[in-house]
Amino acid sequence: MRFRNVSVFAAFAFLLFSCSSWAQDEVIREAAIHDNVKMTAAAPAKDIPEDISTQFRNFLPILEEALKESTTDQSDECSLTIRAVAAVKEVGAAKVKRAQARITAFRRNSKQEYFGTFILYSYLTSGPVNKEETKQFLQKQILEPAACQQAK
């Protein structure tokens, strides 16, 4: 009888601690772009290769600069939050692994999320994406669909 109580307590403690570690991703970068425009970036998952993680971390300042140039101060009703998460995509028949950013945006008091994936490799320059390519992606995939429809 006594061992049963100890094992139940141990199982409960294990579940409590393991669930709390899965609850949230670690944030590695948080930036206030403008008034009521914020960007957060989650740490790459442990199963993502180190070179992909490095490419994602190198992309974050480019994303921040592109957001500063593509957005303006927003009213409190149109507050915009953008979140970036690292991912991996296998491309082509050779299954080349490319770094990818999953960008999610949402506005305050809105029930919609805006989602886009961006491969962090430029086929034009055969290297990392630049600020202009990032701005084009943000405009087409995130900012235009998420434009604030504020009541006037």
CORJOPE-V594228 format. One line per field, one symbol per residue. ss: DSSP state (~ for helix, > for strand, _ for the rest). psi: psi as a letter, one per 30 degrees, with the letter a starting at -180 (. if undefined). Layout:
ss->???
psi->???
This chain:
ss->_~~~~~~~~~~~~~~~~~~~~~____>>>>>>>>__>>>>>>_______~~~~~~~~~~~~~~~~~~~~~_____~~~_>>>>>>>>>>>>____>>>>>>>>>>>>_____>>>>>>>_>>____>>__~~~~~~~~~~~~~_________
psi->eeeeeeeeeeeeeeeeeeefffeklkkfkkkjeakgjkklkkkklffkleeeeeeeeffeeeeeeeeeffllkllefgkkkkkkkklkkkklffhkkkkkkjkkkllkgkgkkkkkkjkgkkfefhallaeeeeeeeeeefeeefgkkikk.
